[in-house]
C-alpha cells in the first residue's frame, strides 16, 4: 500500500547504516529536495551506503555533510561542471569507503538482488585486474560449458528515493523517458519514496513519460522543484550557475557556509 506523507516524515524513514539508493541520472531528476530534508534533521543519518548508478550533486552534499560511509557507483561527478568536490576530497583523505564498481557489476548485482539469488554470472571482469580490488567478487564454473565466469554478488537496498513528474492519489506516478535504472531500484528496495513535482487526479499514460503503476511506491511526497538545481525535463533545465557556485564554494573551503545557505532556503 502506498501512503502520501510529508517530506520530513519521508526523511525520517532513513536510519543509520542503511543502504540508500537514488534514482535519476547524472544531473537529471535527482532527489535534491529529499536530501535537503534529510540534512535538516536534528540528527542526521550516519554511515550510509550510497547506491547510485551515477552519483552527482545530491550525493556530494551528503558526503560533505558526513553522512556517507561507503559509495557504490560507477560514476561520481558533475558532468561538464567537473569533479564532485566533496567526494573527491573524501576519497583522497580516505574518509569514505569506495566499493569499486562498473556498469556491469552494478547491473548484474542489482539483477541478482531483484531475482532473489546470491549472485549473477557474467564474462565481465574476466581477464582484468578488477577482482583484485573486490575480493568479495568470486568466480564460478559454468556447469554447461566449463567456462570460468565472474560471480557478481547480489546488491540490496533498504530505501530508494525517486523524483518524478507527477503522482496521483492511487499511488501511480510518472517519470520521463530518461529512466536510468529507476525501475530496477524500485524492484530492489524495501522502501520506495517518490517525490513528485505535482499531484494530479490520475496519471495518464503518455509517449513522453513512463507510468509506474501502484504499488511501485510505498510513500509519495509532494515536492515542487524537488530536483533543482539538477534538471527535471520538461519542467526545468540544469541550473548551471548554481552548480558553478557550489563548486567554487567547495574549492574555496566554504562547503559548510554553502550547506547552511542551502538548508535555509524555502
MIDOSE-1310 file (N, C-alpha, C; in nm, 2 decimals, decimal comma, always signed):
residues 266
xxxx	+0,08/-0,12/+0,00/+0,00/+0,00/+0,00/+0,09/+0,12/+0,00; +0,05/+0,22/-0,08/+0,12/+0,35/-0,08/+0,06/+0,44/+0,02; +0,14/+0,55/+0,06/+0,09/+0,64/+0,16/+0,15/+0,78/+0,12; +0,07/+0,88/+0,11/+0,11/+1,02/+0,09/+0,16/+1,07/+0,23
xxxx	+0,28/+1,12/+0,24/+0,33/+1,17/+0,37/+0,40/+1,30/+0,34; +0,44/+1,37/+0,45/+0,52/+1,49/+0,44/+0,67/+1,46/+0,41; +0,73/+1,56/+0,36/+0,87/+1,55/+0,32/+0,96/+1,51/+0,45; +0,93/+1,58/+0,56/+1,00/+1,55/+0,68/+0,98/+1,41/+0,73
xxxx	+0,85/+1,36/+0,72/+0,82/+1,22/+0,75/+0,90/+1,12/+0,67; +0,91/+1,16/+0,54/+0,99/+1,07/+0,45/+1,14/+1,07/+0,49; +1,19/+1,19/+0,52/+1,33/+1,19/+0,55/+1,36/+1,11/+0,68; +1,26/+1,11/+0,77/+1,28/+1,04/+0,90/+1,28/+0,89/+0,88
xxxx	+1,25/+0,84/+0,77/+1,25/+0,69/+0,74/+1,39/+0,64/+0,73; +1,49/+0,73/+0,70/+1,63/+0,68/+0,68/+1,70/+0,67/+0,81; +1,75/+0,55/+0,83/+1,82/+0,52/+0,96/+1,97/+0,50/+0,94; +2,05/+0,52/+1,04/+2,19/+0,50/+1,04/+2,23/+0,36/+0,98
xxxx	+2,33/+0,36/+0,90/+2,38/+0,23/+0,85/+2,31/+0,17/+0,73; +2,20/+0,23/+0,69/+2,12/+0,17/+0,58/+2,19/+0,20/+0,44; +2,14/+0,12/+0,34/+2,18/+0,14/+0,21/+2,07/+0,23/+0,14; +2,11/+0,35/+0,10/+2,02/+0,45/+0,05/+2,05/+0,46/-0,10
xxxx	+1,95/+0,44/-0,19/+1,97/+0,45/-0,33/+1,90/+0,57/-0,38; +1,95/+0,63/-0,49/+1,89/+0,75/-0,55/+1,86/+0,72/-0,70; +1,75/+0,76/-0,75/+1,71/+0,75/-0,89/+1,76/+0,87/-0,96; +1,73/+0,88/-1,09/+1,78/+0,98/-1,17/+1,91/+0,94/-1,24
xxxx	+1,97/+1,04/-1,31/+2,09/+1,00/-1,38/+2,18/+1,13/-1,39; +2,30/+1,12/-1,35/+2,40/+1,23/-1,35/+2,34/+1,36/-1,29; +2,30/+1,46/-1,38/+2,24/+1,58/-1,33/+2,10/+1,59/-1,37; +2,03/+1,48/-1,39/+1,89/+1,48/-1,43/+1,80/+1,41/-1,33
xxxx	+1,70/+1,48/-1,28/+1,60/+1,43/-1,20/+1,65/+1,36/-1,07; +1,74/+1,43/-1,00/+1,79/+1,38/-0,88/+1,71/+1,43/-0,76; +1,69/+1,35/-0,65/+1,60/+1,39/-0,54/+1,67/+1,49/-0,44; +1,70/+1,61/-0,49/+1,77/+1,71/-0,41/+1,68/+1,76/-0,30
xxxx	+1,55/+1,78/-0,32/+1,46/+1,82/-0,21/+1,46/+1,72/-0,10; +1,47/+1,60/-0,13/+1,47/+1,50/-0,02/+1,60/+1,51/+0,06; +1,71/+1,52/-0,01/+1,84/+1,54/+0,05/+1,84/+1,66/+0,15; +1,78/+1,77/+0,10/+1,77/+1,89/+0,19/+1,70/+1,85/+0,32
xxxx	+1,59/+1,78/+0,31/+1,51/+1,75/+0,43/+1,59/+1,65/+0,51; +1,66/+1,56/+0,45/+1,75/+1,47/+0,53/+1,85/+1,54/+0,61; +1,91/+1,64/+0,55/+2,02/+1,72/+0,62/+1,96/+1,82/+0,71; +1,83/+1,85/+0,71/+1,77/+1,94/+0,80/+1,73/+1,87/+0,93
xxxx	+1,74/+1,74/+0,93/+1,70/+1,66/+1,06/+1,80/+1,70/+1,17; +1,74/+1,71/+1,29/+1,83/+1,74/+1,41/+1,94/+1,64/+1,42; +1,91/+1,52/+1,40/+2,01/+1,41/+1,40/+2,02/+1,35/+1,26; +2,13/+1,39/+1,19/+2,14/+1,34/+1,05/+2,18/+1,20/+1,05
xxxx	+2,15/+1,12/+0,95/+2,19/+0,98/+0,95/+2,34/+0,97/+0,93; +2,39/+0,86/+0,98/+2,53/+0,83/+0,97/+2,56/+0,70/+0,91; +2,68/+0,69/+0,85/+2,74/+0,57/+0,80/+2,64/+0,50/+0,69; +2,58/+0,59/+0,61/+2,50/+0,53/+0,50/+2,59/+0,47/+0,39
xxxx	+2,54/+0,37/+0,32/+2,60/+0,32/+0,20/+2,51/+0,38/+0,09; +2,58/+0,46/+0,01/+2,51/+0,54/-0,10/+2,52/+0,45/-0,23; +2,40/+0,41/-0,28/+2,39/+0,33/-0,40/+2,33/+0,41/-0,52; +2,41/+0,44/-0,62/+2,37/+0,52/-0,73/+2,44/+0,46/-0,86
xxxx	+2,36/+0,44/-0,96/+2,43/+0,41/-1,09/+2,52/+0,52/-1,13; +2,48/+0,64/-1,12/+2,57/+0,76/-1,12/+2,53/+0,85/-1,01; +2,63/+0,90/-0,94/+2,61/+0,99/-0,83/+2,65/+1,13/-0,87; +2,57/+1,23/-0,82/+2,60/+1,37/-0,86/+2,59/+1,47/-0,74
xxxx	+2,53/+1,58/-0,77/+2,52/+1,70/-0,67/+2,46/+1,65/-0,54; +2,35/+1,59/-0,55/+2,27/+1,55/-0,42/+2,36/+1,46/-0,34; +2,43/+1,37/-0,40/+2,52/+1,27/-0,33/+2,64/+1,34/-0,27; +2,69/+1,44/-0,34/+2,81/+1,51/-0,29/+2,77/+1,59/-0,17
xxxx	+2,65/+1,64/-0,16/+2,60/+1,71/-0,04/+2,61/+1,62/+0,08; +2,56/+1,50/+0,06/+2,56/+1,40/+0,17/+2,70/+1,36/+0,22; +2,79/+1,34/+0,12/+2,92/+1,31/+0,15/+2,99/+1,43/+0,23; +2,97/+1,55/+0,18/+3,03/+1,67/+0,25/+2,97/+1,68/+0,39
xxxx	+2,85/+1,64/+0,41/+2,78/+1,66/+0,55/+2,82/+1,55/+0,64; +2,90/+1,45/+0,59/+2,95/+1,34/+0,68/+2,85/+1,23/+0,70; +2,75/+1,22/+0,61/+2,65/+1,11/+0,63/+2,68/+0,98/+0,57; +2,79/+0,98/+0,48/+2,81/+0,86/+0,40/+2,94/+0,79/+0,44
xxxx	+2,92/+0,66/+0,46/+3,03/+0,57/+0,50/+3,09/+0,50/+0,38; +3,01/+0,47/+0,28/+3,05/+0,39/+0,16/+2,97/+0,44/+0,04; +3,04/+0,43/-0,08/+2,98/+0,47/-0,20/+2,99/+0,35/-0,30; +2,87/+0,32/-0,36/+2,87/+0,22/-0,47/+2,81/+0,29/-0,59
xxxx	+2,89/+0,32/-0,69/+2,85/+0,39/-0,81/+2,96/+0,37/-0,91; +2,92/+0,38/-1,04/+3,03/+0,37/-1,15/+3,07/+0,51/-1,19; +3,01/+0,61/-1,14/+3,05/+0,75/-1,17/+3,00/+0,84/-1,06; +3,09/+0,93/-1,02/+3,05/+1,03/-0,92/+3,11/+1,16/-0,96
xxxx	+3,03/+1,25/-1,01/+3,08/+1,38/-1,06/+2,97/+1,47/-1,11; +3,01/+1,58/-1,16/+2,91/+1,69/-1,20/+2,91/+1,71/-1,35; +2,94/+1,61/-1,43/+2,94/+1,62/-1,57/+3,03/+1,73/-1,62; +2,98/+1,82/-1,70/+3,07/+1,93/-1,76/+3,11/+2,03/-1,65
xxxx	+3,06/+2,02/-1,53/+3,10/+2,11/-1,42/+3,21/+2,06/-1,34; +3,26/+1,94/-1,38/+3,39/+1,89/-1,32/+3,36/+1,78/-1,22; +3,46/+1,76/-1,13/+3,46/+1,66/-1,03/+3,35/+1,70/-0,92; +3,30/+1,60/-0,85/+3,22/+1,63/-0,73/+3,32/+1,66/-0,62
xxxx	+3,33/+1,79/-0,58/+3,44/+1,83/-0,49/+3,45/+1,76/-0,36; +3,33/+1,74/-0,29/+3,34/+1,68/-0,15/+3,37/+1,53/-0,16; +3,32/+1,47/-0,26/+3,35/+1,32/-0,28/+3,50/+1,31/-0,31; +3,55/+1,39/-0,40/+3,69/+1,39/-0,44/+3,78/+1,41/-0,31
xxxx	+3,74/+1,50/-0,23/+3,82/+1,53/-0,11/+3,81/+1,41/-0,01; +3,69/+1,35/+0,00/+3,68/+1,24/+0,09/+3,75/+1,12/+0,04; +3,75/+1,10/-0,09/+3,82/+0,98/-0,15/+3,97/+1,00/-0,13; +4,02/+1,12/-0,15/+4,17/+1,14/-0,13/+4,21/+1,13/+0,02
xxxx	+4,12/+1,16/+0,11/+4,16/+1,15/+0,25/+4,13/+1,01/+0,31; +4,05/+0,93/+0,23/+4,02/+0,80/+0,28/+3,91/+0,80/+0,38; +3,83/+0,90/+0,39/+3,72/+0,91/+0,49/+3,59/+0,85/+0,44; +3,59/+0,80/+0,32/+3,47/+0,73/+0,27/+3,52/+0,61/+0,20
xxxx	+3,45/+0,49/+0,22/+3,49/+0,37/+0,15/+3,43/+0,36/+0,01; +3,51/+0,34/-0,09/+3,46/+0,33/-0,22/+3,46/+0,18/-0,27; +3,34/+0,13/-0,29/+3,33/+0,00/-0,35/+3,35/+0,01/-0,50; +3,45/-0,05/-0,55/+3,49/-0,05/-0,69/+3,37/-0,11/-0,77
xxxx	+3,31/-0,03/-0,86/+3,20/-0,08/-0,94/+3,22/-0,04/-1,08; +3,16/-0,11/-1,17/+3,15/-0,08/-1,31/+3,00/-0,09/-1,35; +2,97/-0,04/-1,47/+2,83/-0,06/-1,51/+2,78/-0,20/-1,50; +2,87/-0,29/-1,54/+2,84/-0,43/-1,54/+2,82/-0,49/-1,40
xxxx	+2,91/-0,45/-1,31/+2,89/-0,51/-1,17/+2,77/-0,46/-1,11; +2,73/-0,33/-1,13/+2,61/-0,28/-1,07/+2,49/-0,34/-1,13; +2,49/-0,35/-1,27/+2,37/-0,40/-1,33/+2,35/-0,55/-1,29; +2,45/-0,63/-1,29/+2,44/-0,77/-1,26/+2,41/-0,79/-1,11
xxxx	+2,47/-0,71/-1,02/+2,44/-0,72/-0,88/+2,30/-0,68/-0,85; +2,25/-0,58/-0,91/+2,11/-0,54/-0,89/+2,02/-0,64/-0,95; +2,05/-0,70/-1,06/+1,97/-0,81/-1,12/+1,96/-0,93/-1,03; +2,07/-0,96/-0,97/+2,07/-1,07/-0,87/+1,99/-1,04/-0,75
xxxx	+2,00/-0,92/-0,70/+1,91/-0,88/-0,59/+1,77/-0,88/-0,62; +1,73/-0,83/-0,74/+1,59/-0,83/-0,78/+1,54/-0,98/-0,80; +1,63/-1,07/-0,85/+1,59/-1,20/-0,87/+1,59/-1,29/-0,75; +1,64/-1,24/-0,64/+1,64/-1,32/-0,52/+1,74/-1,43/-0,51
xxxx	+1,85/-1,41/-0,59/+1,96/-1,51/-0,59/+2,09/-1,44/-0,53; +2,18/-1,52/-0,50/+2,30/-1,47/-0,43/+2,40/-1,40/-0,53; +2,40/-1,44/-0,66/+2,49/-1,38/-0,75/+2,44/-1,39/-0,89; +2,50/-1,32/-0,98/+2,47/-1,33/-1,12/+2,60/-1,35/-1,20
xxxx	+2,61/-1,46/-1,28/+2,74/-1,49/-1,35/+2,75/-1,40/-1,48; +2,87/-1,38/-1,52/+2,90/-1,30/-1,64/+3,04/-1,31/-1,69; +3,07/-1,28/-1,81/+3,20/-1,27/-1,87/+3,27/-1,14/-1,82; +3,20/-1,05/-1,77/+3,26/-0,92/-1,73/+3,37/-0,94/-1,63
xxxx	+3,47/-0,86/-1,64/+3,58/-0,85/-1,55/+3,68/-0,97/-1,57; +3,64/-1,07/-1,65/+3,73/-1,18/-1,67/+3,86/-1,13/-1,74; +3,97/-1,17/-1,69/+4,10/-1,12/-1,75/+4,14/-0,98/-1,72; +4,07/-0,92/-1,62/+4,11/-0,78/-1,58/+4,17/-0,79/-1,44
xxxx	+4,22/-0,68/-1,39/+4,27/-0,67/-1,25/+4,16/-0,62/-1,15; +4,04/-0,60/-1,20/+3,93/-0,55/-1,11/+3,90/-0,64/-1,00; +3,90/-0,78/-1,01/+3,88/-0,86/-0,90/+3,98/-0,84/-0,78; +4,10/-0,79/-0,81/+4,19/-0,76/-0,70/+4,14/-0,65/-0,61
xxxx	+4,06/-0,56/-0,67/+4,00/-0,45/-0,59/+3,87/-0,50/-0,52; +3,82/-0,61/-0,56/+3,69/-0,65/-0,50/+3,71/-0,80/-0,46; +3,77/-0,83/-0,35/+3,79/-0,97/-0,31/+3,66/-1,04/-0,28; +3,55/-0,97/-0,26/+3,42/-1,03/-0,24/+3,36/-1,08/-0,37
xxxx	+3,42/-1,05/-0,48/+3,37/-1,10/-0,61/+3,44/-1,23/-0,65; +3,37/-1,33/-0,65/+3,43/-1,47/-0,67/+3,41/-1,51/-0,82; +3,45/-1,63/-0,85/+3,43/-1,69/-0,98/+3,36/-1,82/-0,96; +3,29/-1,86/-1,07/+3,22/-1,99/-1,07/+3,25/-2,06/-1,21
xxxx	+3,22/-2,19/-1,21/+3,24/-2,26/-1,33/+3,10/-2,29/-1,39; +3,08/-2,25/-1,52/+2,96/-2,27/-1,59/+2,94/-2,43/-1,60; +2,83/-2,48/-1,54/+2,82/-2,63/-1,54/+2,79/-2,68/-1,68; +2,76/-2,60/-1,78/+2,73/-2,64/-1,91/+2,85/-2,63/-2,01
xxxx	+2,92/-2,52/-1,99/+3,03/-2,50/-2,09/+3,17/-2,53/-2,02; +3,17/-2,53/-1,89/+3,30/-2,55/-1,82/+3,38/-2,42/-1,81; +3,33/-2,30/-1,86/+3,40/-2,18/-1,86/+3,40/-2,12/-1,72; +3,51/-2,05/-1,69/+3,51/-1,98/-1,56/+3,45/-1,84/-1,58
xxxx	+3,35/-1,81/-1,49/+3,28/-1,68/-1,51/+3,29/-1,60/-1,38; +3,27/-1,47/-1,39/+3,27/-1,39/-1,27/+3,13/-1,40/-1,20; +3,13/-1,41/-1,07/+3,00/-1,43/-1,00/+2,98/-1,30/-0,92; +2,90/-1,21/-0,98/+2,88/-1,08/-0,91/+2,78/-1,09/-0,80
xxxx	+2,81/-1,06/-0,67/+2,72/-1,08/-0,56/+2,60/-0,99/-0,57; +2,49/-1,04/-0,52/+2,37/-0,96/-0,52/+2,39/-0,83/-0,44; +2,32/-0,72/-0,49/+2,32/-0,59/-0,42/+2,18/-0,58/-0,36; +2,18/-0,52/-0,24/+2,05/-0,50/-0,18/+2,04/-0,35/-0,14
xxxx	+1,91/-0,30/-0,12/+1,89/-0,16/-0,09/+1,77/-0,15/+0,01; +1,80/-0,07/+0,11/+1,69/-0,05/+0,21/+1,59/+0,05/+0,16; +1,63/+0,16/+0,11/+1,55/+0,27/+0,07/+1,59/+0,32/-0,07; +1,50/+0,35/-0,16/+1,53/+0,42/-0,28/+1,45/+0,55/-0,28
xxxx	+1,50/+0,66/-0,33/+1,43/+0,78/-0,35/+1,43/+0,82/-0,49; +1,31/+0,83/-0,55/+1,29/+0,86/-0,69/+1,23/+1,00/-0,70; +1,27/+1,09/-0,79/+1,20/+1,21/-0,82/+1,12/+1,19/-0,95; +0,99/+1,23/-0,94/+0,90/+1,20/-1,06/+0,83/+1,33/-1,10
xxxx	+0,77/+1,33/-1,21/+0,70/+1,44/-1,27/+0,57/+1,46/-1,19; +0,49/+1,36/-1,17/+0,36/+1,37/-1,11/+0,32/+1,24/-1,05; +0,23/+1,25/-0,95/+0,17/+1,13/-0,89/+0,02/+1,15/-0,86; -0,05/+1,04/-0,84/-0,19/+1,06/-0,81/-0,23/+0,99/-0,68
xxxx	-0,36/+1,01/-0,64/-0,40/+0,95/-0,51/-0,40/+0,80/-0,51; -0,40/+0,74/-0,63/-0,40/+0,59/-0,63/-0,26/+0,53/-0,61; -0,15/+0,62/-0,61/-0,02/+0,57/-0,60/+0,06/+0,55/-0,73; -0,01/+0,59/-0,84/+0,07/+0,58/-0,97/+0,15/+0,71/-0,98
xxxx	+0,27/+0,70/-1,05/+0,35/+0,81/-1,07/+0,42/+0,80/-1,21; +0,46/+0,92/-1,26/+0,52/+0,92/-1,39/+0,66/+0,99/-1,39; +0,75/+0,92/-1,45/+0,89/+0,98/-1,47/+0,90/+1,00/-1,62; +1,00/+1,08/-1,66/+1,02/+1,10/-1,80/+1,09/+0,98/-1,87
xxxx	+1,12/+0,98/-2,00/+1,17/+0,86/-2,06/+1,32/+0,84/-2,03; +1,39/+0,94/-1,97/+1,52/+0,92/-1,93/+1,52/+0,85/-1,79; +1,50/+0,72/-1,80/+1,46/+0,65/-1,67/+1,58/+0,60/-1,59; +1,70/+0,60/-1,65/+1,82/+0,54/-1,58/+1,79/+0,40/-1,54
xxxx	+1,82/+0,37/-1,41/+1,79/+0,24/-1,36/+1,68/+0,25/-1,25; +1,59/+0,35/-1,26/+1,49/+0,37/-1,16/+1,40/+0,25/-1,14; +1,36/+0,19/-1,25/+1,27/+0,07/-1,23/+1,34/-0,04/-1,16; +1,46/-0,07/-1,19/+1,54/-0,17/-1,12/+1,55/-0,14/-0,97
xxxx	+1,58/-0,02/-0,94/+1,60/+0,02/-0,80/+1,46/+0,01/-0,72; +1,35/+0,04/-0,79/+1,22/+0,02/-0,73/+1,20/-0,12/-0,69; +1,23/-0,21/-0,78/+1,21/-0,36/-0,75/+1,31/-0,40/-0,64; +1,43/-0,34/-0,64/+1,53/-0,39/-0,55/+1,51/-0,35/-0,40
xxxx	+1,44/-0,23/-0,38/+1,44/-0,17/-0,25/+1,32/-0,20/-0,17; +1,34/-0,21/-0,04/+1,23/-0,25/+0,05/+1,14/-0,13/+0,07; +1,19/-0,01/+0,07/+1,10/+0,11/+0,08/+1,13/+0,20/-0,04; +1,02/+0,24/-0,10/+1,03/+0,33/-0,22/+0,97/+0,46/-0,19
xxxx	+1,05/+0,57/-0,18/+1,00/+0,70/-0,16/+1,00/+0,78/-0,29; +0,89/+0,83/-0,33/+0,88/+0,90/-0,46/+0,84/+1,04/-0,43; +0,93/+1,14/-0,46/+0,89/+1,28/-0,45/+0,84/+1,33/-0,59; +0,73/+1,40/-0,59/+0,67/+1,44/-0,72/+0,66/+1,59/-0,73
xxxx	+0,67/+1,64/-0,86/+0,66/+1,78/-0,88/+0,51/+1,83/-0,86; +0,42/+1,74/-0,90/+0,28/+1,79/-0,88/+0,19/+1,66/-0,86; +0,08/+1,69/-0,80/-0,02/+1,59/-0,77/-0,14/+1,61/-0,87; -0,18/+1,50/-0,94/-0,28/+1,51/-1,03/-0,39/+1,41/-0,99
xxxx	-0,51/+1,43/-1,05/-0,62/+1,34/-1,02/-0,59/+1,19/-1,06; -0,54/+1,18/-1,18/-0,50/+1,05/-1,23/-0,39/+1,06/-1,33; -0,28/+0,99/-1,31/-0,17/+0,99/-1,40/-0,21/+0,92/-1,53; -0,19/+0,98/-1,64/-0,22/+0,92/-1,77/-0,10/+0,87/-1,84
xxxx	-0,12/+0,76/-1,91/-0,01/+0,71/-2,00/+0,02/+0,81/-2,11; +0,15/+0,83/-2,14/+0,19/+0,92/-2,25/+0,32/+0,88/-2,31; +0,34/+0,92/-2,43/+0,46/+0,88/-2,50/+0,58/+0,95/-2,45; +0,56/+1,06/-2,38/+0,68/+1,14/-2,33/+0,71/+1,11/-2,18
xxxx	+0,66/+0,99/-2,13/+0,70/+0,96/-2,00/+0,66/+0,81/-1,97; +0,71/+0,76/-1,86/+0,69/+0,62/-1,82/+0,60/+0,62/-1,69; +0,48/+0,56/-1,70/+0,39/+0,55/-1,59/+0,43/+0,43/-1,51; +0,46/+0,45/-1,38/+0,49/+0,34/-1,29/+0,37/+0,32/-1,20
xxxx	+0,30/+0,21/-1,22/+0,17/+0,19/-1,15/+0,19/+0,15/-1,01; +0,09/+0,18/-0,93/+0,09/+0,13/-0,79/+0,09/-0,02/-0,79; +0,16/-0,09/-0,70/+0,22/-0,03/-0,58/+0,37/-0,01/-0,60; +0,41/+0,05/-0,70/+0,56/+0,08/-0,72/+0,61/+0,16/-0,61
xxxx	+0,54/+0,26/-0,55/+0,58/+0,34/-0,44/+0,52/+0,30/-0,31; +0,60/+0,30/-0,21/+0,54/+0,28/-0,07/+0,51/+0,41/-0,01; +0,58/+0,52/-0,05/+0,55/+0,65/+0,01/+0,56/+0,76/-0,10; +0,47/+0,85/-0,11/+0,48/+0,96/-0,21/+0,47/+1,09/-0,13
xxxx	+0,55/+1,19/-0,19/+0,56/+1,32/-0,13/+0,56/+1,43/-0,23; +0,48/+1,53/-0,20/+0,47/+1,64/-0,30/+0,59/+1,74/-0,27; +0,68/+1,75/-0,37/+0,80/+1,83/-0,36/+0,82/+1,91/-0,49; +0,75/+2,02/-0,51/+0,78/+2,10/-0,63/+0,92/+2,15/-0,64
xxxx	+0,97/+2,15/-0,76/+1,11/+2,19/-0,78/+1,21/+2,10/-0,70; +1,17/+1,98/-0,68/+1,24/+1,88/-0,60/+1,37/+1,83/-0,65; +1,40/+1,86/-0,78/+1,53/+1,82/-0,84/+1,62/+1,93/-0,86; +1,58/+2,05/-0,84/+1,66/+2,17/-0,87/+1,78/+2,17/-0,77
xxxx	+1,91/+2,20/-0,81/+1,94/+2,26/-0,94/+1,97/+2,16/-1,05; +1,95/+2,03/-1,03/+1,96/+1,94/-1,14/+1,83/+1,95/-1,22; +1,82/+1,90/-1,34/+1,71/+1,92/-1,43/+1,59/+1,83/-1,41; +1,48/+1,87/-1,45/+1,36/+1,78/-1,45/+1,28/+1,81/-1,58
xxxx	+1,33/+1,76/-1,68/+1,27/+1,78/-1,82/+1,13/+1,72/-1,82; +1,03/+1,79/-1,87/+1,04/+1,92/-1,95/+1,01/+2,04/-1,86; +1,01/+2,03/-1,73/+0,97/+2,14/-1,64/+1,08/+2,24/-1,62; +1,21/+2,20/-1,60/+1,31/+2,30/-1,59/+1,45/+2,23/-1,62
xxxx	+1,54/+2,32/-1,67/+1,67/+2,26/-1,71/+1,77/+2,26/-1,59; +1,89/+2,21/-1,62/+2,00/+2,22/-1,52/+2,03/+2,37/-1,49; +2,04/+2,40/-1,36/+2,08/+2,54/-1,32/+2,23/+2,55/-1,31; +2,29/+2,57/-1,42/+2,44/+2,57/-1,43/+2,51/+2,67/-1,34
xxxx	+2,45/+2,79/-1,33/+2,50/+2,89/-1,24/+2,51/+2,84/-1,10; +2,41/+2,77/-1,05/+2,41/+2,72/-0,91/+2,52/+2,62/-0,89; +2,54/+2,53/-0,99/+2,64/+2,43/-0,98/+2,78/+2,48/-0,98; +2,80/+2,59/-1,06/+2,93/+2,66/-1,06/+2,95/+2,72/-0,92
xxxx	+2,85/+2,78/-0,87/+2,86/+2,85/-0,74/+2,90/+2,74/-0,63; +2,84/+2,63/-0,64/+2,87/+2,52/-0,55/+3,01/+2,47/-0,56; +3,06/+2,45/-0,68/+3,20/+2,40/-0,70/+3,29/+2,51/-0,65; +3,27/+2,64/-0,68/+3,36/+2,74/-0,64/+3,36/+2,75/-0,48
xxxx	+3,24/+2,74/-0,42/+3,24/+2,74/-0,27/+3,32/+2,63/-0,21; +3,30/+2,51/-0,26/+3,38/+2,39/-0,21/+3,53/+2,41/-0,23; +3,57/+2,45/-0,35/+3,71/+2,47/-0,38/+3,77/+2,58/-0,30; +3,69/+2,67/-0,25/+3,74/+2,78/-0,16/+3,74/+2,74/-0,01
xxxx	+3,70/+2,61/+0,01/+3,69/+2,57/+0,15/+3,56/+2,61/+0,23; +3,46/+2,65/+0,15/+3,34/+2,71/+0,21/+3,22/+2,62/+0,20; +3,24/+2,49/+0,20/+3,12/+2,39/+0,19/+3,02/+2,42/+0,30; +3,07/+2,43/+0,42/+2,98/+2,45/+0,54/+2,89/+2,57/+0,52
xxxx	+2,95/+2,68/+0,47/+2,87/+2,80/+0,45/+2,76/+2,78/+0,34; +2,81/+2,71/+0,24/+2,71/+2,68/+0,13/+2,60/+2,59/+0,18; +2,63/+2,49/+0,26/+2,53/+2,40/+0,31/+2,43/+2,47/+0,40; +2,48/+2,56/+0,48/+2,39/+2,64/+0,57/+2,29/+2,72/+0,49
xxxx	+2,34/+2,78/+0,38/+2,25/+2,86/+0,30/+2,15/+2,76/+0,22; +2,20/+2,65/+0,17/+2,12/+2,56/+0,10/+2,01/+2,51/+0,19; +2,04/+2,48/+0,32/+1,93/+2,43/+0,41/+1,83/+2,53/+0,46; +1,87/+2,66/+0,45/+1,79/+2,77/+0,49/+1,69/+2,81/+0,38
xx	+1,71/+2,76/+0,26/+1,62/+2,81/+0,15/+1,48/+2,75/+0,17; +1,38/+2,83/+0,12/+1,24/+2,78/+0,13/+1,22/+2,68/+0,02
